[in-house]
Amino acid sequence: MNLISIFALQFVLTTLVLAVMARWYLVPWLKDKPLHFALSILIAPHAFRHIGMSFLVPGLTSEELPSGFANAAAYGDLISGFLAIGALLALRYRWRLAIPIAWAFSIFGTGDLVYALSHAEAIPHLSTAWLIPTFIVPGLLVTHWMVLSHLAAHAWRGRVAPKEPGQRELAQTQQSAQGAL
């Protein structure tokens, strides 16, 4: 099996296993948690994205690692980590912009990971940093998906759910009455 195939196999299997574990254990546990709490749990691992700076450490990667990839991956991860910390603080202290900050973090962070993964030419030169894209990145992608899903569901509920007290119950009663006809 060639190097690219091994990389792809490890990446796909890790992503699959982590996605299944998240679906079986994390999704049910977070289902009834308040949005700010659930988002904080899902964003917390991203506060460690400074680990991506490892792509710039001599000896951890091959000297032939393309500098364009190394710099983009390292600094993209660093920025994502800072955005994650900002989102965690905003969510913890219920800042008015907490949800938009969480959106910005997850959109930027997902884009950073997808961009880094698009550089297959870097794979043969990852050396000991191999575990970052084959083990850490899949977990980050799964949690990004979960963050974006929670944010989208929250946005959708905010658009369809009546805002005034008592209106939700009235709407549910009307729907039940229509369903009975």
C-alpha positions as CSV (number, residue, x, y, z in Angstrom):
1,M,0.0,0.0,0.0
2,N,1.4,3.4,-0.9
3,L,1.8,6.3,1.5
4,I,-1.2,8.3,0.2
5,S,-3.4,5.2,0.6
6,I,-2.2,4.6,4.1
7,F,-2.8,8.2,5.0
8,A,-6.3,8.1,3.5
9,L,-7.2,4.9,5.2
10,Q,-6.1,6.2,8.6
11,F,-7.9,9.5,8.1
12,V,-11.1,7.9,7.0
13,L,-11.2,5.2,9.7
14,T,-10.4,7.6,12.5
15,T,-13.1,10.0,11.2
16,L,-15.6,7.2,11.0
17,V,-14.9,5.8,14.5
18,L,-15.0,9.2,16.1
19,A,-18.2,10.2,14.3
20,V,-19.9,6.9,15.4
21,M,-18.7,7.5,19.0
22,A,-20.0,11.0,18.9
23,R,-23.3,9.9,17.6
24,W,-23.7,7.1,20.1
25,Y,-22.5,8.9,23.2
26,L,-21.9,12.6,22.8
27,V,-25.0,13.6,20.8
28,P,-27.5,12.0,23.3
29,W,-25.7,13.5,26.3
30,L,-25.6,17.0,24.8
31,K,-29.2,16.8,23.5
32,D,-30.8,18.3,26.6
33,K,-27.9,20.6,27.6
34,P,-28.2,24.4,27.2
35,L,-26.8,25.6,23.9
36,H,-24.0,27.6,25.5
37,F,-22.9,24.6,27.5
38,A,-23.1,22.1,24.6
39,L,-21.1,24.5,22.4
40,S,-18.4,25.0,25.0
41,I,-17.9,21.2,25.4
42,L,-17.6,20.9,21.6
43,I,-15.3,23.9,21.1
44,A,-13.0,23.1,24.1
45,P,-10.7,20.7,22.1
46,H,-10.0,23.4,19.6
47,A,-8.4,25.6,22.2
48,F,-5.4,23.2,21.8
49,R,-5.0,23.9,18.1
50,H,-1.7,25.6,18.8
51,I,-0.4,22.1,18.5
52,G,-0.5,22.8,14.7
53,M,2.6,25.0,15.2
54,S,4.4,21.7,15.3
55,F,4.6,21.9,11.5
56,L,7.2,24.6,11.9
57,V,9.4,22.7,14.4
58,P,12.6,21.4,12.8
59,G,12.9,17.6,13.3
60,L,9.2,17.0,13.8
61,T,8.7,17.2,10.0
62,S,10.9,16.5,7.1
63,E,13.0,19.5,5.8
64,E,11.2,18.9,2.5
65,L,7.8,19.8,3.9
66,P,6.4,22.5,1.6
67,S,6.7,25.8,3.5
68,G,3.4,27.0,2.0
69,F,1.6,24.1,3.7
70,A,3.6,24.3,6.9
71,N,2.9,28.0,7.4
72,A,-0.7,27.9,6.4
73,A,-1.4,24.9,8.6
74,A,0.5,26.2,11.6
75,Y,-0.8,29.7,11.6
76,G,-4.3,28.6,10.6
77,D,-4.4,26.3,13.6
78,L,-3.0,29.0,15.8
79,I,-5.7,31.5,14.7
80,S,-8.4,28.8,15.1
81,G,-7.1,28.1,18.6
82,F,-7.4,31.8,19.5
83,L,-10.9,32.0,18.0
84,A,-11.8,28.9,20.0
85,I,-10.6,30.5,23.3
86,G,-12.5,33.6,22.4
87,A,-15.7,31.6,21.7
88,L,-15.3,29.7,25.0
89,L,-15.0,33.0,26.9
90,A,-17.9,34.5,25.1
91,L,-20.1,31.5,25.8
92,R,-19.0,31.1,29.4
93,Y,-19.8,34.8,30.2
94,R,-22.9,34.9,27.9
95,W,-21.6,37.8,25.8
96,R,-24.2,39.1,23.4
97,L,-22.0,38.1,20.5
98,A,-21.2,34.6,21.8
99,I,-23.2,32.8,19.1
100,P,-21.8,34.9,16.2
101,I,-18.2,34.3,17.6
102,A,-18.9,30.6,17.7
103,W,-20.1,30.7,14.1
104,A,-17.0,32.6,13.0
105,F,-14.7,30.2,14.9
106,S,-16.3,27.1,13.4
107,I,-16.5,28.4,9.8
108,F,-12.8,29.6,9.9
109,G,-11.6,26.5,11.7
110,T,-13.4,24.1,9.3
111,G,-12.0,26.0,6.3
112,D,-8.5,25.9,7.8
113,L,-8.7,22.1,8.2
114,V,-10.1,21.5,4.7
115,Y,-7.5,23.7,3.2
116,A,-4.7,21.9,5.0
117,L,-6.1,18.5,4.0
118,S,-6.2,19.6,0.3
119,H,-2.3,19.6,0.3
120,A,-1.6,16.0,-0.5
121,E,1.9,16.9,-1.6
122,A,2.8,17.5,2.1
123,I,1.9,13.9,3.2
124,P,5.2,12.3,2.4
125,H,7.0,14.9,4.5
126,L,4.9,15.0,7.6
127,S,7.3,12.7,9.6
128,T,6.3,12.5,13.2
129,A,3.6,15.2,12.7
130,W,1.7,12.4,10.8
131,L,-0.6,11.9,13.8
132,I,-1.9,15.5,13.6
133,P,-3.9,15.0,10.3
134,T,-4.6,11.3,10.8
135,F,-5.8,11.4,14.4
136,I,-6.3,14.9,15.7
137,V,-7.9,16.5,12.6
138,P,-10.7,13.9,12.3
139,G,-11.8,14.6,15.8
140,L,-11.7,18.4,15.1
141,L,-13.8,17.9,12.0
142,V,-16.3,15.8,13.9
143,T,-16.7,18.5,16.6
144,H,-16.8,21.3,14.0
145,W,-19.7,19.4,12.3
146,M,-21.4,19.1,15.7
147,V,-20.9,22.8,16.5
148,L,-22.2,23.9,13.1
149,S,-25.2,21.5,13.5
150,H,-26.0,23.0,17.0
151,L,-25.7,26.5,15.7
152,A,-27.8,25.8,12.6
153,A,-30.5,24.1,14.7
154,H,-30.5,27.1,17.1
155,A,-30.8,29.5,14.2
156,W,-33.6,27.5,12.7
157,R,-35.5,27.3,16.0
158,G,-35.1,31.0,16.4
159,R,-36.7,31.7,13.0
160,V,-39.7,29.3,13.3
161,A,-40.4,29.4,17.0
162,P,-42.8,32.1,18.1
163,K,-41.0,34.7,20.3
164,E,-43.8,35.8,22.6
165,P,-44.7,33.9,25.8
166,G,-47.7,31.7,25.3
167,Q,-47.5,31.9,21.5
168,R,-45.6,28.6,21.3
169,E,-48.3,26.7,23.2
170,L,-51.0,28.4,21.1
171,A,-49.2,27.3,17.9
172,Q,-48.9,23.8,19.2
173,T,-52.6,23.6,20.1
174,Q,-53.5,24.9,16.7
175,Q,-51.3,22.3,15.0
176,S,-52.8,19.6,17.1
177,A,-56.3,20.7,16.2
178,Q,-55.5,20.8,12.5
179,G,-53.9,17.3,12.7
180,A,-57.0,15.9,14.3
181,L,-59.2,17.1,11.4
